[in-house]
Amino acid sequence: MACIVSIVSVDSQRRIYLPKELDFKAKKAVIIRRGQTFVLIPIPEKITEIDVKTPTDELGRMVEEKAKRETRDAHRI
């Protein structure tokens, strides 16, 4: 996966404008703050529901750990 670095504009209402070369197609996203860093994760429009027996707090912890790993890996590129 190629690492694309872009400088974006933030307007007076704190809206962020993403450049077209980022090819961000999602209409919604999750923003995770890690210290002074923000991670933007697109939310797919079509979500497949599954029956999971794992408690939601445990799933949340698993997702957060995965996001941290992927963020660390992305910074190594």
C-alpha positions in Angstrom: 0.0 0.0 0.0 1.4 3.4 -1.0 1.6 6.1 1.5 0.1 9.4 0.2 0.8 12.5 2.2 -1.4 15.6 1.6 -1.8 18.9 3.2 -5.5 19.7 3.7 -7.4 22.9 4.4 -9.6 23.3 7.5 -12.2 26.1 7.3 -13.5 28.4 10.0 -16.2 25.8 10.8 -13.5 23.1 11.2 -14.5 21.2 8.0 -11.7 19.4 6.3 -11.4 19.2 2.5 -9.7 16.1 1.2 -7.8 16.3 -2.1 -9.2 14.2 -4.9 -5.9 12.1 -5.1 -6.8 10.6 -1.8 -9.8 8.8 -3.5 -11.9 8.9 -0.4 -15.4 7.7 -1.4 -17.1 7.2 1.9 -19.9 9.5 3.0 -19.2 8.9 6.7 -16.0 8.2 8.7 -14.8 7.6 12.2 -12.0 9.8 13.6 -9.8 8.4 16.3 -7.6 10.8 18.2 -4.3 9.5 19.4 -2.5 12.3 21.2 -1.9 15.0 18.6 -2.6 12.6 15.7 -6.0 11.9 14.1 -6.8 8.7 12.2 -9.7 8.9 9.6 -11.4 5.5 8.9 -14.1 5.3 6.2 -17.4 3.7 7.1 -18.8 1.5 4.3 -22.3 2.4 3.1 -23.4 -1.2 3.1 -22.8 -2.9 6.4 -23.1 -6.6 6.8 -24.6 -7.6 10.1 -23.3 -10.7 11.8 -24.2 -12.5 15.0 -21.2 -12.2 17.4 -21.2 -13.7 20.8 -18.3 -11.4 22.0 -19.4 -8.6 24.3 -19.4 -5.1 22.7 -16.9 -3.7 25.1 -14.5 -6.5 24.2 -15.1 -5.9 20.5 -14.4 -2.2 21.1 -11.1 -3.0 22.7 -10.2 -5.3 19.8 -11.0 -2.7 17.2 -9.0 0.0 19.1 -6.0 -2.4 19.3 -6.2 -3.1 15.6 -6.4 0.6 14.8 -3.4 1.3 16.9 -1.4 -1.5 15.2 -2.4 -0.3 11.7 -1.5 3.3 12.7 1.9 2.3 13.9 2.5 0.3 10.7 1.4 3.2 8.5 3.9 5.5 10.3 6.7 3.0 9.5 6.3 3.4 5.7 
